[in-house]
Amino acid sequence: MSKFVSTQNKGFNMTFENGISISVQWGVGNYCSRKNDGEFGESMKGQFWESTSAEIMISGKDGIVLGNDNSVAGWLSSGQVADCINACSQARNVSHLNQLLKRINLK
């Protein structure tokens, strides 16, 4: 089942039919250009929250697939995030996803 989930006005999570999920976050405390811009949770107060970079975490049915120290990959541009979302949606399985991520220099 595919789905979207929002996260405190600072990100989202997408799960694809292949069972792969990607979390994209860009708020205080995340590895992005807004990491140190206030108190945690402050991003929820405004109508909009923007950043020039974001962090991602990709997971499959058996756990985390991509992330520094099995956590997150940060400071990514919107183009890099788009490439990762595309790789997640097109992957046949986690092994294939790892091949796709290597092509975009994220694995």
Secondary structure, DSSP 8 states (H G I E B T S, - for coil): --EEEE-TTSEEEEE-TTS-EEEEE-STTSSSTTTTSSSTTGGGTSS----S-EEEEEEETTEEEESBTTTBEEEE-HHHHHHHHHHHHH-SSHHHHHHHHHHTT--
